[in-house]
Amino acid sequence: MTLYQEGLEPEYKEREVERITLKKYIEFIGIEPAAELFGCSTHAAKAWRYGNRQPSIEQAKKIIKASNGKLDFEAIFGSIEEADEKTVE
């Protein structure tokens, strides 16, 4: 059952929430604080920030938990639509 089905609706419908990506999140908080928050090396956080590597599934779970849900799988790995676009090219 969705929140809408339960009769719950957002208070401010006119506001749009901008999704943040892992890259933008690390850029915002900094590489060293991100590494400490996510429990990884600064090298790994820097590689994620610049798109040279992606976190493992297990590390992604830790990132989601450490960010208190601000980041999700799509924020870390990209949306399904992006994956479809890349395979078409």
Backbone as CSV, one residue per row, in Angstrom:
resi,resn,N_x,N_y,N_z,CA_x,CA_y,CA_z,C_x,C_y,C_z
1,MET,0.848,-1.176,0.000,0.000,0.000,0.000,0.894,1.240,0.000
2,THR,0.578,2.203,-0.866,1.374,3.420,-0.951,0.870,4.446,0.051
3,LEU,1.667,5.473,0.259,1.262,6.534,1.176,0.024,7.256,0.668
4,TYR,-0.078,7.412,-0.658,-1.260,8.056,-1.231,-2.516,7.230,-0.960
5,GLN,-2.408,5.915,-1.049,-3.548,5.045,-0.794,-3.973,5.114,0.673
6,GLU,-3.034,5.423,1.539,-3.345,5.558,2.956,-3.893,6.943,3.295
7,GLY,-3.974,7.803,2.275,-4.516,9.138,2.502,-3.477,10.175,2.871
8,LEU,-2.224,9.833,2.790,-1.150,10.782,3.095,-0.650,11.426,1.812
9,GLU,-0.534,12.743,1.829,-0.033,13.468,0.676,0.981,14.493,1.152
10,PRO,1.907,14.888,0.255,2.896,15.887,0.654,2.232,17.229,0.947
11,GLU,2.782,17.944,1.922,2.225,19.233,2.307,2.475,20.284,1.228
12,TYR,3.640,20.216,0.595,4.017,21.213,-0.410,4.167,20.532,-1.757
13,LYS,3.090,20.436,-2.505,3.114,19.727,-3.785,3.850,20.497,-4.873
14,GLU,3.912,21.815,-4.740,4.531,22.618,-5.789,6.061,22.568,-5.747
15,ARG,6.631,22.062,-4.686,8.086,21.974,-4.565,8.603,20.733,-5.278
16,GLU,9.693,20.908,-5.959,10.345,19.760,-6.583,11.617,19.455,-5.806
17,VAL,11.843,18.199,-5.571,13.040,17.778,-4.861,14.067,17.338,-5.889
18,GLU,15.216,17.973,-5.844,16.284,17.603,-6.770,17.013,16.388,-6.212
19,ARG,17.105,15.362,-7.040,17.844,14.167,-6.618,19.328,14.486,-6.659
20,ILE,20.027,13.995,-5.672,21.467,14.212,-5.611,22.177,12.898,-5.938
21,THR,23.249,13.005,-6.679,24.018,11.821,-7.029,25.151,11.640,-6.033
22,LEU,25.739,10.461,-6.054,26.885,10.193,-5.184,28.008,11.186,-5.482
23,LYS,28.259,11.454,-6.758,29.318,12.398,-7.139,29.064,13.776,-6.523
24,LYS,27.823,14.275,-6.655,27.488,15.595,-6.120,27.555,15.606,-4.591
25,TYR,27.140,14.514,-3.975,27.171,14.419,-2.514,28.607,14.497,-2.008
26,ILE,29.488,13.747,-2.649,30.902,13.770,-2.240,31.500,15.147,-2.515
27,GLU,31.142,15.744,-3.640,31.632,17.088,-3.956,31.174,18.077,-2.880
28,PHE,29.939,17.925,-2.411,29.377,18.842,-1.415,30.040,18.699,-0.051
29,ILE,30.192,17.456,0.429,30.742,17.289,1.781,32.265,17.181,1.798
30,GLY,32.876,16.894,0.667,34.330,16.769,0.587,34.770,15.311,0.560
31,ILE,35.902,15.054,-0.025,36.388,13.683,-0.201,36.748,13.033,1.135
32,GLU,37.503,13.727,1.972,37.912,13.130,3.250,36.718,12.894,4.186
33,PRO,35.799,13.870,4.335,34.620,13.584,5.175,33.755,12.451,4.603
34,ALA,33.659,12.362,3.273,32.885,11.280,2.654,33.524,9.937,2.953
35,ALA,34.831,9.860,2.846,35.540,8.606,3.126,35.308,8.184,4.571
36,GLU,35.366,9.126,5.473,35.136,8.812,6.889,33.687,8.377,7.116
37,LEU,32.749,9.091,6.513,31.327,8.773,6.671,30.993,7.397,6.097
38,PHE,31.552,7.079,4.931,31.234,5.828,4.248,32.120,4.661,4.680
39,GLY,33.134,4.929,5.493,34.008,3.866,5.962,34.876,3.280,4.869
40,CYS,35.423,4.157,4.026,36.278,3.704,2.931,37.533,4.578,2.886
41,SER,38.421,4.262,1.982,39.637,5.060,1.832,39.317,6.353,1.084
42,THR,40.186,7.346,1.253,40.002,8.592,0.502,40.192,8.337,-0.989
43,HIS,41.026,7.377,-1.324,41.235,7.020,-2.730,39.928,6.514,-3.356
44,ALA,39.206,5.669,-2.628,37.935,5.136,-3.140,36.915,6.263,-3.295
45,ALA,36.792,7.128,-2.283,35.842,8.243,-2.362,36.177,9.168,-3.519
46,LYS,37.463,9.401,-3.739,37.888,10.254,-4.849,37.561,9.595,-6.192
47,ALA,37.775,8.293,-6.290,37.466,7.570,-7.531,35.960,7.615,-7.819
48,TRP,35.125,7.505,-6.778,33.672,7.604,-6.971,33.290,9.016,-7.368
49,ARG,33.926,10.002,-6.747,33.628,11.416,-7.024,33.879,11.753,-8.488
50,TYR,34.965,11.241,-9.049,35.323,11.570,-10.425,34.840,10.535,-11.434
51,GLY,34.106,9.537,-10.989,33.513,8.567,-11.897,34.467,7.522,-12.426
52,ASN,35.619,7.354,-11.794,36.579,6.343,-12.248,36.187,4.937,-11.815
53,ARG,35.456,4.845,-10.699,34.993,3.558,-10.168,33.605,3.736,-9.585
54,GLN,32.936,2.615,-9.365,31.665,2.610,-8.656,31.807,1.740,-7.421
55,PRO,31.058,2.057,-6.375,31.128,1.217,-5.178,30.524,-0.157,-5.436
56,SER,30.947,-1.122,-4.646,30.347,-2.456,-4.719,28.926,-2.374,-4.168
57,ILE,28.154,-3.418,-4.371,26.791,-3.465,-3.843,26.815,-3.341,-2.321
58,GLU,27.722,-4.056,-1.674,27.820,-3.989,-0.212,28.196,-2.581,0.250
59,GLN,29.139,-1.949,-0.457,29.530,-0.589,-0.093,28.381,0.378,-0.349
60,ALA,27.617,0.151,-1.426,26.462,1.005,-1.723,25.441,0.951,-0.595
61,LYS,25.229,-0.232,-0.036,24.308,-0.374,1.093,24.798,0.451,2.283
62,LYS,26.104,0.425,2.536,26.672,1.205,3.633,26.523,2.704,3.373
63,ILE,26.689,3.108,2.107,26.557,4.520,1.735,25.124,4.992,1.969
64,ILE,24.154,4.182,1.555,22.749,4.538,1.738,22.438,4.693,3.222
65,LYS,22.913,3.764,4.015,22.678,3.813,5.460,23.390,5.017,6.084
66,ALA,24.640,5.252,5.691,25.417,6.355,6.263,24.844,7.720,5.877
67,SER,24.216,7.812,4.708,23.646,9.082,4.261,22.212,9.271,4.763
68,ASN,21.747,8.350,5.595,20.387,8.410,6.136,19.333,8.467,5.030
69,GLY,19.600,7.752,3.943,18.631,7.667,2.855,18.667,8.821,1.874
70,LYS,19.580,9.771,2.070,19.684,10.874,1.107,20.131,10.344,-0.248
71,LEU,20.887,9.268,-0.220,21.324,8.603,-1.446,20.641,7.252,-1.524
72,ASP,20.309,6.838,-2.735,19.732,5.513,-2.957,20.504,4.845,-4.092
73,PHE,20.041,3.660,-4.518,20.783,2.944,-5.558,20.874,3.745,-6.853
74,GLU,19.796,4.445,-7.215,19.845,5.253,-8.438,20.803,6.423,-8.293
75,ALA,20.908,6.990,-7.100,21.841,8.091,-6.876,23.287,7.609,-6.998
76,ILE,23.510,6.349,-6.674,24.859,5.797,-6.710,25.204,5.247,-8.092
77,PHE,24.282,4.468,-8.678,24.581,3.777,-9.926,23.929,4.393,-11.163
78,GLY,23.022,5.340,-10.988,22.318,5.942,-12.108,20.964,5.276,-12.299
79,SER,20.095,5.968,-13.011,18.747,5.455,-13.212,18.726,4.374,-14.285
80,ILE,17.652,3.628,-14.304,17.475,2.588,-15.321,17.412,3.223,-16.704
81,GLU,16.777,4.390,-16.806,16.701,5.088,-18.091,18.091,5.411,-18.636
82,GLU,18.997,5.813,-17.748,20.366,6.102,-18.169,21.034,4.847,-18.706
83,ALA,20.789,3.718,-18.067,21.373,2.451,-18.522,20.839,2.091,-19.894
84,ASP,19.536,2.291,-20.126,18.938,1.999,-21.430,19.541,2.881,-22.507
85,GLU,19.778,4.180,-22.184,20.354,5.102,-23.145,21.776,4.707,-23.512
86,LYS,22.536,4.231,-22.539,23.922,3.857,-22.792,24.020,2.619,-23.671
87,THR,23.095,1.671,-23.514,23.158,0.450,-24.312,22.696,0.690,-25.733
88,VAL,21.868,1.719,-25.947,21.379,2.032,-27.294,22.471,2.688,-28.115
89,GLU,23.298,3.494,-27.490,24.342,4.244,-28.205,25.355,3.361,-28.856
